[in-house]
Amino acid sequence: MIRMKDIIREGHPTLRERAEEVKFPLSEEDRKLGEDLLEYVVNSQDDELAEKYDLRPGVGIAAPQVNQAKRIFALHFDNSTGENLSLVVFNPKIVSHSVEKTYLAAGEGCLSVDRAVPGYVPRYARITIKALNFDGEEIKMRLKGLPAIAFQHELDHLNGVMFFDHIDSKNPFAEIENAIPIERDSAE
């Protein structure tokens, strides 16, 4: 089971690397990594388990965050957020996106960042993604709102980009043109 001690923090070089594509059929190691990433986000959203194992809550986690430079991440939203999505993706890509932007009004957070970073992180409001599942079958889906933001946040990890790289350093709360804010707790 992945614990907070297994998650590398900002400043670690792996977080700034471009992750490698995963080969199929999946190795046992890559399959287990995908399962472990999903297990972390599911457990981190369970108050009892999060407290027992000292897990910081998150909706997504990427392989580079556990020092594995591979193009794998997991997302999990239960029905309490109004979203229902639980998946592990391999070699994910955004194939199209809206012109319209969005951002979390409360800002974004990250399991690899132990400090609050104030500011708006502009994201595409709607995206169409392609990825492979555990069996190497292509998944294609459209995401909007919080799942779209979380997908873009995790995809950034696979490209060595941190969420705060998108924040306007001179004016972190500058209005983002053509963007609709999403009001909710910060997502990790």
C-alpha positions in Angstrom: 0.0 0.0 0.0 1.3 3.5 -0.9 1.7 5.7 2.1 2.6 9.4 2.4 6.3 8.4 3.0 6.3 6.8 -0.5 5.2 10.0 -2.2 8.1 12.2 -3.3 7.9 15.9 -2.7 8.6 19.0 -4.8 12.3 19.5 -5.6 12.7 15.7 -6.4 14.1 15.4 -9.9 11.6 12.7 -11.0 8.8 15.2 -10.7 10.4 17.3 -13.5 11.1 14.4 -15.9 9.0 13.4 -18.9 7.7 9.9 -18.0 8.2 7.0 -20.3 5.3 5.3 -22.2 4.2 2.0 -20.8 4.6 -1.1 -22.9 1.9 -3.7 -23.5 1.1 -6.3 -22.5 1.6 -4.8 -19.0 4.4 -6.2 -16.9 3.3 -7.4 -13.4 5.2 -4.5 -12.0 3.2 -1.9 -14.1 -0.1 -3.6 -13.4 0.6 -3.6 -9.6 1.7 0.1 -9.8 -1.6 1.0 -11.5 -3.6 -0.9 -8.8 -1.6 0.6 -6.0 -2.2 4.2 -7.3 -5.9 3.6 -7.5 -5.9 2.0 -4.0 -4.2 5.1 -2.6 -6.8 7.6 -3.9 -9.7 5.4 -2.9 -8.3 4.8 0.6 -7.3 8.5 1.0 -11.0 9.5 0.5 -12.1 7.1 3.3 -11.9 9.2 6.5 -11.3 6.1 8.7 -8.5 4.7 6.5 -7.0 8.1 5.8 -6.7 8.7 9.6 -5.5 5.2 10.3 -2.7 5.3 7.7 -2.1 9.0 7.8 -3.0 9.5 4.1 -3.6 13.0 2.7 -6.8 13.0 0.7 -6.5 13.2 -3.1 -8.6 12.6 -6.2 -5.6 11.6 -8.3 -2.0 10.4 -8.2 0.5 9.8 -10.9 3.3 7.3 -11.1 6.1 10.0 -11.0 4.8 11.0 -7.6 6.0 7.6 -6.2 9.3 8.0 -8.1 8.3 5.9 -11.1 8.8 7.8 -14.4 6.0 6.0 -16.2 2.9 7.3 -18.0 0.4 5.9 -15.5 -2.1 7.7 -13.2 -5.2 7.0 -11.2 -8.3 9.2 -10.6 -11.1 8.5 -8.2 -14.3 10.4 -7.5 -17.1 8.9 -5.6 -20.7 9.9 -5.7 -20.2 12.4 -2.8 -18.7 14.9 -5.3 -21.5 14.5 -7.8 -19.0 12.8 -10.1 -18.6 9.1 -10.4 -15.3 8.1 -12.0 -12.7 5.6 -10.9 -10.0 4.7 -13.4 -6.3 3.9 -14.0 -5.0 5.1 -17.3 -1.8 4.2 -19.2 -0.2 6.4 -21.8 -3.0 9.0 -21.6 -3.4 11.9 -24.0 -5.8 14.8 -24.5 -7.0 14.6 -28.1 -9.2 17.7 -28.1 -10.3 20.4 -25.7 -12.6 23.3 -25.4 -11.6 26.9 -26.0 -13.4 27.7 -22.7 -11.2 27.5 -19.6 -12.0 26.7 -16.0 -10.2 26.8 -12.6 -10.7 25.9 -9.0 -11.7 29.0 -7.1 -10.0 27.6 -4.0 -6.8 26.7 -6.0 -5.2 23.3 -6.6 -3.2 21.2 -4.2 -0.9 18.3 -4.8 0.2 15.3 -2.7 3.8 16.2 -3.7 3.6 19.8 -2.5 3.5 20.3 1.3 2.7 24.0 1.1 -0.4 26.0 0.1 0.3 27.7 -3.3 -2.2 30.5 -3.8 -3.5 31.3 -7.2 -5.7 30.2 -10.1 -4.6 27.4 -12.3 -6.1 27.7 -15.8 -7.4 24.5 -17.2 -9.5 23.5 -20.2 -13.2 23.3 -19.2 -13.8 20.2 -21.4 -11.4 17.6 -22.8 -11.6 14.5 -24.8 -9.0 11.9 -23.7 -7.6 8.7 -25.0 -5.7 6.2 -22.9 -5.2 2.5 -22.5 -6.7 0.4 -19.8 -5.1 -2.6 -17.9 -5.8 -4.9 -20.9 -4.3 -2.5 -23.4 -7.7 -1.5 -24.8 -8.2 2.1 -25.9 -10.5 4.2 -23.7 -11.9 7.4 -25.1 -14.0 9.7 -23.0 -15.1 13.3 -22.5 -14.5 14.9 -19.2 -15.6 18.3 -17.8 -15.5 20.1 -14.5 -13.5 18.6 -11.7 -12.6 15.3 -13.5 -11.2 17.4 -16.4 -9.2 19.5 -14.1 -7.8 16.5 -12.2 -7.0 14.7 -15.5 -5.0 17.7 -16.7 -3.2 18.0 -13.3 -2.1 14.3 -13.4 -1.2 14.5 -17.1 1.1 17.4 -16.2 2.9 15.1 -13.7 3.7 12.8 -16.6 5.3 15.7 -18.5 7.3 17.0 -15.5 5.0 20.0 -15.0 3.8 21.1 -11.5 0.4 22.8 -11.1 2.0 26.0 -9.8 3.9 26.4 -13.1 0.5 27.5 -14.6 -0.1 30.2 -11.9 0.6 33.8 -13.0 3.5 34.7 -10.7 3.0 38.4 -10.9 -0.8 38.3 -10.2 -1.8 34.8 -8.9 -5.5 35.7 -8.8 -5.6 37.5 -12.1 -8.9 36.9 -13.9 -8.6 34.1 -16.4 -10.1 35.2 -19.7 -13.0 33.0 -21.0 -13.0 30.9 -17.8 -15.7 29.7 -15.4 -14.6 29.1 -11.7 -15.5 25.9 -10.0 -16.3 26.4 -6.3 -15.1 23.5 -4.2 -12.4 22.4 -1.9 -8.9 22.3 -3.4 -8.3 19.2 -5.4 -5.1 17.2 -5.2 
